[in-house]
């Protein structure tokens, strides 16, 4: 690979010193914006889902036999909901990152 001279224009397909392409930063900014928006709304989503879970649990316990609440299903529900939200976010980031990653092209010298 040849070195860039000071007077040459940058080629968007060339690689910089870090090994990354010199493409547009717009997509990266969009993905970062989506991540920030998700993390900003995550507490509200989490509280709403936990409230829904506890409400459904209370209705089921009121209808079913037995008295009192069992703390194990409540804690497991909290863990399950929290883990599910983080896994969904990780899968979404993976799919977005996979979709915007350019396919590898063979660079032929003509």
DRENNU-846007 format. One line per field, with one value per residue: chain; x, y, z of N, C-alpha, C in turn. Coordinates in steps of 0.02 Angstrom, whole numbers, padded with zeros to 5 digits, always signed. Layout:
DRENNU-846007
kette <- (A,...)
n_c1 <- (X,...)
n_c2 <- (Y,...)
n_c3 <- (Z,...)
ca_c1 <- (X,...)
ca_c2 <- (Y,...)
ca_c3 <- (Z,...)
c_c1 <- (X,...)
c_c2 <- (Y,...)
c_c3 <- (Z,...)
This chain:
DRENNU-846007
kette <- (A,A,A,A,A,A,A,A,A,A,A,A,A,A,A,A,A,A,A,A,A,A,A,A,A,A,A,A,A,A,A,A,A,A,A,A,A,A,A,A,A,A,A,A,A,A,A,A,A,A,A,A,A,A,A,A,A,A,A,A,A,A,A,A,A,A,A,A,A,A,A,A,A,A,A,A,A,A,A,A,A,A,A,A,A,A,A,A,A,A,A,A,A,A,A,A,A,A,A,A,A,A,A,A,A,A,A,A,A,A)
n_c1 <- (+00042,+00025,+00085,-00011,+00008,+00039,-00026,-00124,-00294,-00413,-00464,-00623,-00635,-00516,-00409,-00385,-00258,-00302,-00364,-00493,-00626,-00641,-00769,-00937,-00990,-01118,-01205,-01152,-01174,-01313,-01342,-01284,-01367,-01489,-01456,-01432,-01559,-01631,-01572,-01607,-01745,-01758,-01772,-01907,-01976,-01940,-01998,-02134,-02154,-02124,-02223,-02336,-02311,-02315,-02447,-02520,-02475,-02529,-02666,-02677,-02637,-02740,-02850,-02816,-02789,-02732,-02642,-02569,-02416,-02286,-02116,-02019,-02066,-02089,-01962,-01894,-01969,-01935,-01798,-01803,-01873,-01786,-01668,-01717,-01746,-01616,-01555,-01634,-01601,-01463,-01467,-01534,-01440,-01337,-01396,-01418,-01286,-01232,-01304,-01257,-01124,-01004,-00990,-00853,-00739,-00643,-00489,-00427,-00284,-00271)
n_c2 <- (-00059,+00111,+00267,+00410,+00565,+00736,+00829,+00759,+00714,+00644,+00478,+00406,+00268,+00223,+00166,+00224,+00259,+00187,+00080,+00090,+00129,+00279,+00332,+00404,+00489,+00500,+00389,+00325,+00423,+00423,+00293,+00305,+00404,+00335,+00239,+00319,+00376,+00259,+00219,+00328,+00318,+00195,+00180,+00219,+00129,+00011,+00028,+00035,-00093,-00175,-00134,-00177,-00315,-00343,-00307,-00401,-00517,-00497,-00503,-00636,-00704,-00665,-00727,-00862,-01007,-01000,-00891,-00729,-00657,-00726,-00700,-00749,-00774,-00640,-00576,-00654,-00620,-00483,-00496,-00568,-00480,-00368,-00425,-00468,-00345,-00291,-00388,-00382,-00252,-00270,-00363,-00286,-00183,-00261,-00308,-00187,-00140,-00242,-00224,-00101,-00118,-00120,-00235,-00346,-00305,-00359,-00285,-00243,-00211,-00113)
n_c3 <- (+00000,-00037,+00031,+00082,+00005,+00053,-00030,-00098,-00132,-00019,-00032,-00025,-00016,+00030,+00165,+00330,+00456,+00566,+00512,+00469,+00357,+00259,+00255,+00262,+00411,+00450,+00464,+00575,+00671,+00672,+00720,+00847,+00899,+00904,+00999,+01112,+01128,+01157,+01279,+01356,+01364,+01422,+01567,+01585,+01504,+01568,+01698,+01663,+01607,+01717,+01807,+01738,+01740,+01881,+01908,+01830,+01893,+02022,+01994,+01948,+02065,+02149,+02093,+02093,+02202,+02375,+02486,+02502,+02437,+02340,+02345,+02257,+02119,+02084,+02093,+01998,+01885,+01873,+01846,+01726,+01640,+01638,+01585,+01461,+01397,+01382,+01302,+01186,+01145,+01118,+01013,+00918,+00895,+00843,+00723,+00656,+00646,+00568,+00452,+00406,+00386,+00262,+00126,+00099,-00025,-00162,-00193,-00337,-00433,-00571)
ca_c1 <- (+00000,+00064,+00068,-00044,+00049,+00002,-00066,-00174,-00361,-00427,-00509,-00668,-00627,-00451,-00411,-00341,-00208,-00335,-00391,-00563,-00639,-00650,-00837,-00978,-01002,-01190,-01236,-01129,-01209,-01382,-01342,-01271,-01428,-01539,-01433,-01443,-01631,-01653,-01551,-01644,-01813,-01756,-01803,-01980,-01999,-01931,-02048,-02200,-02158,-02126,-02289,-02382,-02298,-02340,-02520,-02544,-02460,-02577,-02731,-02673,-02636,-02807,-02897,-02793,-02791,-02674,-02644,-02505,-02375,-02223,-02067,-01976,-02088,-02082,-01892,-01879,-02000,-01894,-01736,-01821,-01890,-01726,-01624,-01748,-01737,-01546,-01541,-01667,-01560,-01401,-01483,-01549,-01377,-01302,-01427,-01404,-01215,-01221,-01333,-01220,-01055,-00997,-00963,-00783,-00728,-00574,-00459,-00382,-00246,-00273)
ca_c2 <- (+00000,+00172,+00318,+00470,+00626,+00792,+00865,+00717,+00713,+00581,+00433,+00379,+00196,+00207,+00154,+00268,+00224,+00142,+00024,+00101,+00165,+00351,+00347,+00454,+00480,+00509,+00327,+00314,+00471,+00400,+00236,+00331,+00438,+00284,+00208,+00368,+00380,+00198,+00220,+00381,+00294,+00130,+00178,+00224,+00065,-00039,+00038,+00017,-00166,-00204,-00120,-00223,-00383,-00348,-00305,-00466,-00564,-00486,-00529,-00709,-00726,-00653,-00776,-00929,-01026,-00980,-00822,-00695,-00654,-00761,-00654,-00779,-00756,-00568,-00563,-00686,-00579,-00424,-00516,-00587,-00419,-00328,-00461,-00467,-00279,-00282,-00434,-00353,-00196,-00296,-00393,-00231,-00151,-00309,-00308,-00123,-00139,-00289,-00196,-00043,-00136,-00134,-00301,-00344,-00307,-00371,-00227,-00263,-00156,-00115)
ca_c3 <- (+00000,-00041,+00081,+00056,+00006,+00082,-00079,-00129,-00102,+00015,-00067,+00026,-00011,+00060,+00237,+00369,+00497,+00613,+00475,+00455,+00295,+00267,+00231,+00296,+00482,+00463,+00488,+00644,+00714,+00677,+00765,+00914,+00920,+00922,+01062,+01166,+01139,+01190,+01349,+01391,+01376,+01454,+01634,+01580,+01476,+01621,+01750,+01635,+01600,+01784,+01834,+01704,+01766,+01950,+01905,+01807,+01947,+02075,+01971,+01948,+02135,+02178,+02065,+02111,+02273,+02415,+02511,+02506,+02378,+02343,+02317,+02206,+02050,+02072,+02079,+01933,+01834,+01865,+01812,+01657,+01601,+01629,+01539,+01394,+01367,+01362,+01245,+01127,+01123,+01090,+00948,+00872,+00877,+00800,+00657,+00624,+00629,+00513,+00391,+00380,+00372,+00191,+00110,+00079,-00097,-00179,-00224,-00391,-00462,-00644)
c_c1 <- (+00044,+00040,+00034,+00005,+00007,-00044,-00122,-00241,-00372,-00478,-00556,-00661,-00561,-00458,-00364,-00296,-00241,-00366,-00465,-00570,-00650,-00718,-00872,-00987,-01076,-01223,-01215,-01163,-01282,-01388,-01330,-01332,-01483,-01520,-01446,-01518,-01657,-01634,-01587,-01715,-01815,-01785,-01879,-02010,-01995,-01984,-02118,-02207,-02162,-02194,-02341,-02373,-02327,-02416,-02549,-02532,-02511,-02646,-02731,-02673,-02704,-02857,-02880,-02799,-02728,-02680,-02574,-02466,-02310,-02170,-02024,-02001,-02081,-02009,-01872,-01909,-01960,-01830,-01750,-01835,-01828,-01678,-01652,-01738,-01665,-01529,-01573,-01626,-01496,-01413,-01498,-01486,-01337,-01330,-01414,-01331,-01199,-01248,-01292,-01147,-01048,-00968,-00891,-00778,-00655,-00547,-00408,-00345,-00245,-00221)
c_c2 <- (+00062,+00222,+00377,+00528,+00684,+00826,+00824,+00721,+00644,+00541,+00401,+00303,+00176,+00198,+00201,+00226,+00174,+00082,+00031,+00138,+00239,+00373,+00399,+00438,+00485,+00447,+00313,+00361,+00449,+00341,+00258,+00367,+00390,+00252,+00255,+00374,+00318,+00199,+00274,+00358,+00228,+00130,+00180,+00158,+00011,-00033,+00017,-00059,-00200,-00193,-00167,-00294,-00391,-00347,-00372,-00519,-00558,-00513,-00605,-00736,-00717,-00705,-00846,-00944,-01004,-00907,-00793,-00700,-00693,-00717,-00683,-00764,-00682,-00550,-00593,-00647,-00515,-00440,-00532,-00526,-00378,-00360,-00460,-00399,-00269,-00327,-00407,-00294,-00220,-00326,-00338,-00196,-00197,-00307,-00243,-00119,-00185,-00260,-00139,-00059,-00153,-00204,-00294,-00350,-00323,-00310,-00251,-00202,-00163,-00067)
c_c3 <- (+00000,+00012,+00046,+00059,+00029,+00032,-00109,-00093,-00070,-00025,-00015,+00034,+00020,+00135,+00272,+00413,+00545,+00578,+00460,+00389,+00309,+00245,+00273,+00370,+00499,+00490,+00560,+00692,+00724,+00725,+00837,+00942,+00941,+00989,+01121,+01181,+01175,+01264,+01388,+01407,+01413,+01525,+01631,+01553,+01531,+01675,+01724,+01630,+01669,+01817,+01803,+01731,+01836,+01951,+01883,+01860,+02003,+02056,+01972,+02020,+02168,+02154,+02090,+02185,+02310,+02436,+02512,+02441,+02390,+02311,+02261,+02135,+02034,+02054,+02012,+01875,+01821,+01827,+01739,+01614,+01587,+01579,+01468,+01360,+01342,+01303,+01181,+01100,+01090,+01021,+00897,+00849,+00830,+00729,+00620,+00602,+00571,+00447,+00363,+00366,+00298,+00180,+00087,+00004,-00109,-00215,-00276,-00417,-00537,-00673)
